[in-house]
């Protein structure tokens, strides 16, 4: 994709995000954005499914709610990208199923995670939490599959075999889980641990 064309799409998307006239939601499905310089771009809610973001620089970009299923983020620089909305939604899922978080982390580290599936040995966030409870994902109390929620759209960028060592989205997600676990451990009174 030509730089000028990408800039026009990102500018129109920024207007769409703010509700400004002339705005259009960015649909970069399958686009070759390899090496693109998207510093500070507001890509919240953009369709990036299957986009090639290999080596793209996304520093300071807002990816909250972006659809990343099958996107290739190999070598993409997400330093400083605004992922707060996604992180907060992942944390909400962890809060809803704290006992299952270790199983989720084990699946993520072991490459047994697939953001596109709710069922099976290799499943998405909600599916992995359901597996840990030995339940069908449709029977989880307090957790509902919702393909539009930011955490699930983010998880689409993690496929079977991906680990925190091989996939940047998996690494960031593992970091959020570790952060969440550390905060819970720090908040637990010593007498409650035994």
MIDOSE-1310 file (N, C-alpha, C; in nm, 2 decimals, decimal comma, always signed):
residues 194
xxxx	+0,08/-0,12/+0,00/+0,00/+0,00/+0,00/+0,09/+0,12/+0,00; +0,05/+0,22/-0,08/+0,13/+0,34/-0,09/+0,11/+0,43/+0,04; +0,22/+0,49/+0,07/+0,22/+0,57/+0,20/+0,11/+0,68/+0,20; +0,08/+0,75/+0,09/-0,02/+0,85/+0,08/-0,16/+0,79/+0,10
xxxx	-0,18/+0,67/+0,04/-0,31/+0,60/+0,05/-0,33/+0,56/+0,20; -0,23/+0,51/+0,27/-0,24/+0,47/+0,41/-0,27/+0,59/+0,49; -0,20/+0,70/+0,47/-0,22/+0,82/+0,55/-0,37/+0,87/+0,53; -0,42/+0,86/+0,41/-0,56/+0,91/+0,39/-0,66/+0,82/+0,47
xxxx	-0,63/+0,68/+0,47/-0,72/+0,59/+0,54/-0,71/+0,62/+0,69; -0,59/+0,64/+0,74/-0,57/+0,66/+0,88/-0,64/+0,79/+0,92; -0,63/+0,90/+0,84/-0,69/+1,03/+0,87/-0,84/+1,01/+0,87; -0,90/+0,94/+0,77/-1,04/+0,92/+0,76/-1,09/+0,84/+0,88
xxxx	-1,01/+0,74/+0,93/-1,05/+0,66/+1,04/-1,05/+0,75/+1,17; -0,95/+0,83/+1,18/-0,94/+0,92/+1,30/-1,07/+1,00/+1,31; -1,12/+1,05/+1,20/-1,25/+1,13/+1,20/-1,36/+1,03/+1,24; -1,36/+0,91/+1,19/-1,46/+0,81/+1,22/-1,47/+0,79/+1,37
xxxx	-1,35/+0,77/+1,43/-1,34/+0,75/+1,58/-1,40/+0,86/+1,66; -1,37/+0,98/+1,61/-1,42/+1,10/+1,69/-1,56/+1,14/+1,65; -1,62/+1,08/+1,54/-1,75/+1,11/+1,50/-1,76/+1,24/+1,41; -1,64/+1,28/+1,36/-1,63/+1,40/+1,28/-1,68/+1,36/+1,14
xxxx	-1,74/+1,46/+1,07/-1,79/+1,44/+0,94/-1,68/+1,39/+0,84; -1,72/+1,30/+0,75/-1,62/+1,26/+0,65/-1,54/+1,14/+0,70; -1,57/+1,09/+0,82/-1,49/+0,98/+0,88/-1,54/+0,85/+0,82; -1,45/+0,76/+0,80/-1,47/+0,62/+0,75/-1,39/+0,52/+0,83
xxxx	-1,45/+0,42/+0,88/-1,38/+0,31/+0,96/-1,28/+0,25/+0,87; -1,15/+0,24/+0,92/-1,05/+0,18/+0,84/-1,07/+0,03/+0,82; -1,06/-0,01/+0,70/-1,06/-0,16/+0,67/-0,93/-0,19/+0,59; -0,84/-0,24/+0,67/-0,71/-0,27/+0,62/-0,69/-0,42/+0,62
xxxx	-0,80/-0,49/+0,61/-0,80/-0,64/+0,60/-0,70/-0,69/+0,49; -0,61/-0,77/+0,53/-0,51/-0,82/+0,44/-0,41/-0,73/+0,38; -0,41/-0,60/+0,42/-0,32/-0,50/+0,37/-0,18/-0,53/+0,40; -0,09/-0,50/+0,31/+0,05/-0,51/+0,33/+0,10/-0,38/+0,39
xxxx	+0,12/-0,38/+0,52/+0,16/-0,26/+0,59/+0,30/-0,28/+0,65; +0,37/-0,38/+0,59/+0,51/-0,41/+0,63/+0,60/-0,28/+0,63; +0,66/-0,25/+0,75/+0,75/-0,14/+0,76/+0,68/+0,00/+0,77; +0,54/-0,01/+0,77/+0,47/+0,12/+0,78/+0,50/+0,20/+0,91
xxxx	+0,50/+0,33/+0,90/+0,53/+0,41/+1,01/+0,40/+0,47/+1,06; +0,34/+0,41/+1,17/+0,21/+0,45/+1,21/+0,21/+0,51/+1,35; +0,32/+0,58/+1,38/+0,34/+0,65/+1,51/+0,22/+0,73/+1,55; +0,16/+0,71/+1,66/+0,05/+0,79/+1,71/-0,08/+0,77/+1,64
xxxx	-0,09/+0,68/+1,54/-0,21/+0,66/+1,47/-0,32/+0,61/+1,56; -0,44/+0,66/+1,55/-0,56/+0,61/+1,62/-0,62/+0,50/+1,54; -0,59/+0,37/+1,56/-0,65/+0,26/+1,49/-0,75/+0,18/+1,57; -0,81/+0,25/+1,67/-0,91/+0,19/+1,76/-1,03/+0,15/+1,67
xxxx	-1,06/+0,02/+1,68/-1,18/-0,03/+1,60/-1,15/-0,06/+1,45; -1,03/-0,04/+1,41/-0,99/-0,06/+1,27/-0,99/-0,21/+1,24; -1,02/-0,25/+1,12/-1,01/-0,39/+1,07/-0,87/-0,41/+1,02; -0,79/-0,49/+1,09/-0,66/-0,52/+1,05/-0,64/-0,67/+1,04
xxxx	-0,75/-0,74/+1,02/-0,75/-0,89/+1,01/-0,67/-0,93/+0,89; -0,57/-1,01/+0,92/-0,48/-1,07/+0,82/-0,39/-0,96/+0,76; -0,38/-0,85/+0,82/-0,28/-0,75/+0,77/-0,14/-0,79/+0,80; -0,05/-0,75/+0,71/+0,09/-0,78/+0,73/+0,15/-0,65/+0,79
xxxx	+0,18/-0,66/+0,92/+0,24/-0,55/+0,99/+0,39/-0,58/+1,03; +0,45/-0,67/+0,95/+0,58/-0,70/+0,97/+0,67/-0,58/+0,97; +0,74/-0,56/+1,08/+0,83/-0,45/+1,09/+0,77/-0,31/+1,10; +0,64/-0,31/+1,11/+0,57/-0,18/+1,12/+0,60/-0,11/+1,25
xxxx	+0,61/+0,02/+1,25/+0,63/+0,10/+1,38/+0,50/+0,16/+1,42; +0,45/+0,11/+1,54/+0,32/+0,15/+1,59/+0,34/+0,22/+1,72; +0,46/+0,27/+1,75/+0,48/+0,34/+1,87/+0,38/+0,45/+1,90; +0,31/+0,45/+2,01/+0,21/+0,55/+2,05/+0,08/+0,53/+1,98
xxxx	+0,07/+0,43/+1,90/-0,06/+0,41/+1,82/-0,17/+0,36/+1,92; -0,29/+0,39/+1,89/-0,40/+0,34/+1,97/-0,46/+0,22/+1,89; -0,45/+0,10/+1,95/-0,50/-0,02/+1,89/-0,62/-0,07/+1,96; -0,67/+0,00/+2,06/-0,79/-0,04/+2,14/-0,90/-0,08/+2,05
xxxx	-0,95/-0,21/+2,06/-1,06/-0,25/+1,98/-1,03/-0,28/+1,84; -0,90/-0,28/+1,80/-0,87/-0,31/+1,66/-0,89/-0,46/+1,64; -0,93/-0,50/+1,52/-0,95/-0,64/+1,48/-0,82/-0,69/+1,43; -0,75/-0,78/+1,50/-0,62/-0,82/+1,46/-0,61/-0,97/+1,42
xxxx	-0,72/-1,04/+1,40/-0,72/-1,18/+1,37/-0,63/-1,21/+1,25; -0,53/-1,29/+1,26/-0,44/-1,33/+1,16/-0,34/-1,23/+1,12; -0,34/-1,11/+1,19/-0,24/-1,01/+1,15/-0,10/-1,06/+1,18; -0,01/-1,02/+1,10/+0,13/-1,06/+1,12/+0,20/-0,94/+1,19
xxxx	+0,23/-0,95/+1,31/+0,30/-0,85/+1,39/+0,45/-0,88/+1,41; +0,50/-0,97/+1,33/+0,64/-1,01/+1,35/+0,73/-0,88/+1,33; +0,81/-0,86/+1,43/+0,90/-0,74/+1,42/+0,83/-0,61/+1,43; +0,70/-0,60/+1,45/+0,63/-0,47/+1,47/+0,67/-0,42/+1,60
xxxx	+0,69/-0,29/+1,60/+0,73/-0,22/+1,73/+0,60/-0,16/+1,79; +0,56/-0,22/+1,90/+0,44/-0,17/+1,97/+0,48/-0,08/+2,09; +0,60/-0,04/+2,10/+0,65/+0,04/+2,21/+0,57/+0,16/+2,22; +0,51/+0,18/+2,34/+0,43/+0,30/+2,36/+0,29/+0,30/+2,30
xxxx	+0,26/+0,19/+2,23/+0,12/+0,19/+2,18/+0,02/+0,19/+2,29; -0,09/+0,25/+2,27/-0,20/+0,26/+2,37/-0,28/+0,13/+2,36; -0,25/+0,04/+2,45/-0,33/-0,09/+2,46/-0,41/-0,09/+2,58; -0,43/+0,02/+2,65/-0,50/+0,02/+2,78/-0,64/-0,04/+2,77
xxxx	-0,72/-0,01/+2,67/-0,85/-0,07/+2,66/-0,85/-0,22/+2,65; -0,75/-0,27/+2,58/-0,73/-0,42/+2,56/-0,69/-0,48/+2,69; -0,58/-0,42/+2,75/-0,53/-0,47/+2,88/-0,64/-0,47/+2,99; -0,71/-0,37/+3,00/-0,82/-0,36/+3,10/-0,92/-0,47/+3,08
xxxx	-0,95/-0,50/+2,95/-1,05/-0,60/+2,92/-0,99/-0,74/+2,95; -0,86/-0,76/+2,92/-0,80/-0,89/+2,96/-0,81/-0,91/+3,11; -0,78/-0,80/+3,18/-0,78/-0,80/+3,33/-0,92/-0,83/+3,38; -1,02/-0,78/+3,32/-1,16/-0,81/+3,36/-1,19/-0,96/+3,34
xxxx	-1,14/-1,02/+3,23/-1,16/-1,17/+3,22/-1,08/-1,24/+3,33; -0,96/-1,20/+3,36/-0,89/-1,26/+3,47/-0,96/-1,25/+3,60; -1,01/-1,13/+3,63/-1,09/-1,10/+3,75/-1,21/-1,20/+3,76; -1,27/-1,23/+3,65/-1,39/-1,31/+3,65/-1,36/-1,46/+3,67
xxxx	-1,23/-1,50/+3,65/-1,19/-1,64/+3,66/-1,05/-1,66/+3,72; -1,03/-1,60/+3,84/-0,90/-1,60/+3,90/-0,84/-1,74/+3,92; -0,92/-1,84/+3,95/-0,86/-1,97/+3,98/-0,81/-2,04/+3,85; -0,86/-1,99/+3,73/-0,82/-2,05/+3,61/-0,70/-1,98/+3,54
xxxx	-0,66/-1,87/+3,60/-0,55/-1,79/+3,54/-0,42/-1,88/+3,52; -0,38/-1,96/+3,62/-0,26/-2,04/+3,59/-0,27/-2,13/+3,47; -0,38/-2,19/+3,45/-0,40/-2,27/+3,33/-0,40/-2,19/+3,20; -0,45/-2,07/+3,21/-0,44/-1,98/+3,09/-0,30/-1,95/+3,06
xxxx	-0,22/-1,92/+3,16/-0,08/-1,88/+3,14/+0,00/-2,00/+3,09; -0,03/-2,12/+3,14/+0,04/-2,24/+3,10/+0,01/-2,27/+2,95; -0,12/-2,25/+2,91/-0,16/-2,27/+2,77/-0,08/-2,17/+2,68; -0,08/-2,04/+2,73/-0,01/-1,94/+2,65/+0,14/-1,97/+2,63
xxxx	+0,20/-2,00/+2,74/+0,35/-2,04/+2,74/+0,38/-2,16/+2,66; +0,28/-2,26/+2,66/+0,30/-2,38/+2,59/+0,26/-2,38/+2,44; +0,21/-2,27/+2,39/+0,17/-2,26/+2,25/+0,04/-2,33/+2,23; -0,04/-2,35/+2,33/-0,17/-2,42/+2,32/-0,28/-2,31/+2,34
xxxx	-0,27/-2,22/+2,25/-0,37/-2,11/+2,26/-0,40/-2,07/+2,11; -0,53/-2,05/+2,08/-0,57/-2,02/+1,95/-0,68/-1,92/+1,96; -0,66/-1,79/+1,93/-0,75/-1,68/+1,95/-0,88/-1,70/+1,86; -0,88/-1,79/+1,77/-0,99/-1,80/+1,68/-1,09/-1,91/+1,72
xxxx	-1,06/-1,99/+1,82/-1,15/-2,10/+1,86/-1,19/-2,09/+2,01; -1,32/-2,12/+2,03/-1,37/-2,13/+2,17/-1,36/-2,27/+2,23; -1,35/-2,37/+2,14/-1,35/-2,51/+2,19/-1,22/-2,58/+2,15; -1,20/-2,69/+2,22/-1,08/-2,77/+2,19/-0,97/-2,75/+2,29
xxxx	-0,86/-2,83/+2,27/-0,75/-2,82/+2,36/-0,68/-2,69/+2,34; -0,69/-2,64/+2,23/-0,62/-2,51/+2,19/-0,73/-2,41/+2,16; -0,76/-2,32/+2,26/-0,87/-2,23/+2,24/-0,83/-2,09/+2,28; -0,93/-1,99/+2,27/-0,90/-1,85/+2,30/-0,91/-1,83/+2,45
xxxx	-0,91/-1,70/+2,49/-0,91/-1,66/+2,63/-1,03/-1,73/+2,70; -1,15/-1,70/+2,65/-1,27/-1,76/+2,72/-1,27/-1,91/+2,71; -1,23/-1,96/+2,59/-1,23/-2,11/+2,57/-1,13/-2,18/+2,67; -1,01/-2,12/+2,68/-0,91/-2,17/+2,77/-0,95/-2,17/+2,92
xxxx	-1,02/-2,06/+2,96/-1,07/-2,05/+3,09/-1,18/-2,16/+3,11; -1,26/-2,18/+3,01/-1,36/-2,29/+3,02/-1,30/-2,42/+3,03; -1,19/-2,45/+2,95/-1,12/-2,58/+2,96/-1,07/-2,60/+3,10; -1,02/-2,49/+3,16/-0,96/-2,50/+3,30/-1,07/-2,54/+3,40
xxxx	-1,19/-2,49/+3,37/-1,30/-2,53/+3,46/-1,37/-2,66/+3,42; -1,32/-2,72/+3,31/-1,38/-2,84/+3,26/-1,53/-2,82/+3,23; -1,55/-2,71/+3,16/-1,69/-2,68/+3,12/-1,69/-2,64/+2,98; -1,81/-2,64/+2,92/-1,83/-2,58/+2,79/-1,83/-2,43/+2,80
xxxx	-1,77/-2,36/+2,71/-1,76/-2,22/+2,71/-1,89/-2,15/+2,73; -2,00/-2,21/+2,68/-2,13/-2,16/+2,69/-2,19/-2,17/+2,83; -2,13/-2,25/+2,91/-2,18/-2,27/+3,05/-2,11/-2,19/+3,16; -2,02/-2,10/+3,12/-1,94/-2,02/+3,21/-2,03/-1,92/+3,27
xxxx	-2,03/-1,91/+3,41/-2,10/-1,80/+3,47/-2,01/-1,68/+3,48; -2,06/-1,56/+3,44/-1,98/-1,44/+3,44/-1,89/-1,42/+3,33; -1,88/-1,52/+3,24/-1,79/-1,50/+3,12/-1,88/-1,55/+3,00; -1,89/-1,46/+2,91/-1,96/-1,49/+2,78/-1,87/-1,47/+2,67
xxxx	-1,87/-1,56/+2,57/-1,80/-1,53/+2,45/-1,85/-1,41/+2,38; -1,77/-1,32/+2,34/-1,81/-1,20/+2,27/-1,70/-1,16/+2,18; -1,71/-1,19/+2,05/-1,61/-1,16/+1,95/-1,58/-1,02/+1,93; -1,67/-0,93/+1,99/-1,65/-0,79/+1,97/-1,57/-0,73/+2,09
xxxx	-1,55/-0,80/+2,19/-1,48/-0,74/+2,31/-1,33/-0,73/+2,28; -1,27/-0,62/+2,32/-1,13/-0,59/+2,29/-1,03/-0,71/+2,32; -1,05/-0,78/+2,43/-0,96/-0,89/+2,47/-0,96/-1,00/+2,37; -1,08/-1,03/+2,32/-1,09/-1,14/+2,22/-1,04/-1,10/+2,08
xxxx	-1,06/-0,97/+2,04/-1,01/-0,93/+1,92/-0,86/-0,93/+1,92; -0,80/-0,89/+2,03/-0,65/-0,89/+2,05/-0,60/-1,03/+2,04; -0,67/-1,12/+2,11/-0,63/-1,26/+2,11/-0,63/-1,33/+1,98; -0,70/-1,27/+1,88/-0,70/-1,33/+1,75/-0,56/-1,33/+1,68
xxxx	-0,48/-1,25/+1,73/-0,34/-1,24/+1,68/-0,25/-1,35/+1,74; -0,30/-1,43/+1,82/-0,22/-1,54/+1,88/-0,28/-1,67/+1,82; -0,19/-1,75/+1,76/-0,24/-1,87/+1,70/-0,17/-1,99/+1,77; -0,22/-2,11/+1,73/-0,17/-2,23/+1,79/-0,02/-2,24/+1,76
xxxx	+0,06/-2,27/+1,86/+0,20/-2,28/+1,85/+0,27/-2,15/+1,88; +0,20/-2,04/+1,88/+0,26/-1,91/+1,92/+0,29/-1,91/+2,08; +0,40/-1,86/+2,11/+0,44/-1,85/+2,26/+0,48/-1,70/+2,28; +0,50/-1,67/+2,41/+0,55/-1,53/+2,43/+0,69/-1,51/+2,37
xxxx	+0,76/-1,61/+2,34/+0,90/-1,60/+2,28/+0,89/-1,58/+2,13; +0,78/-1,62/+2,07/+0,77/-1,61/+1,92/+0,66/-1,52/+1,87; +0,58/-1,46/+1,96/+0,47/-1,38/+1,92/+0,45/-1,26/+2,01; +0,46/-1,14/+1,96/+0,46/-1,02/+2,04/+0,33/-1,00/+2,12
xxxx	+0,22/-1,04/+2,06/+0,09/-1,02/+2,12/+0,08/-1,12/+2,24; +0,14/-1,24/+2,22/+0,14/-1,34/+2,33/+0,23/-1,29/+2,44; +0,34/-1,23/+2,41/+0,44/-1,18/+2,51/+0,37/-1,06/+2,59; +0,31/-0,97/+2,52/+0,24/-0,86/+2,59/+0,13/-0,92/+2,68
xxxx	+0,05/-1,01/+2,63/-0,06/-1,07/+2,71/+0,00/-1,14/+2,83; +0,11/-1,22/+2,81/+0,17/-1,29/+2,93/+0,22/-1,19/+3,03; +0,27/-1,07/+2,98/+0,32/-0,97/+3,08/+0,20/-0,91/+3,16; +0,09/-0,89/+3,09/-0,03/-0,84/+3,16/-0,08/-0,94/+3,27
xxxx	-0,08/-1,07/+3,23/-0,12/-1,18/+3,33/-0,02/-1,18/+3,44; +0,11/-1,17/+3,42/+0,21/-1,17/+3,53/+0,19/-1,05/+3,62; +0,16/-0,94/+3,56/+0,13/-0,81/+3,63/+0,01/-0,83/+3,72; -0,09/-0,89/+3,67/-0,22/-0,91/+3,74/-0,19/-1,01/+3,86
xxxx	-0,12/-1,12/+3,83/-0,09/-1,21/+3,93/-0,01/-1,15/+4,05; +0,09/-1,07/+4,01/+0,18/-1,00/+4,11/+0,09/-0,90/+4,20; +0,00/-0,83/+4,14/-0,08/-0,74/+4,21/-0,18/-0,82/+4,31; -0,23/-0,93/+4,26/-0,32/-1,01/+4,35/-0,24/-1,07/+4,46
xxxx	-0,11/-1,11/+4,43/-0,03/-1,17/+4,54/+0,00/-1,07/+4,64; +0,03/-0,94/+4,60/+0,07/-0,84/+4,69/-0,05/-0,79/+4,77; -0,17/-0,81/+4,72/-0,29/-0,76/+4,79/-0,34/-0,87/+4,88; -0,29/-0,99/+4,88/-0,34/-1,10/+4,96/-0,26/-1,10/+5,09
xxxx	-0,34/-1,08/+5,21/-0,28/-1,08/+5,34/-0,20/-1,22/+5,36; -0,08/-1,21/+5,43/+0,00/-1,33/+5,45/-0,08/-1,45/+5,51; -0,17/-1,42/+5,61/-0,25/-1,52/+5,67/-0,35/-1,59/+5,58; -0,39/-1,52/+5,47/-0,48/-1,58/+5,37/-0,41/-1,68/+5,28
xx	-0,28/-1,67/+5,27/-0,20/-1,76/+5,18/-0,20/-1,90/+5,22; -0,19/-1,93/+5,35/-0,17/-2,07/+5,40/-0,29/-2,15/+5,38
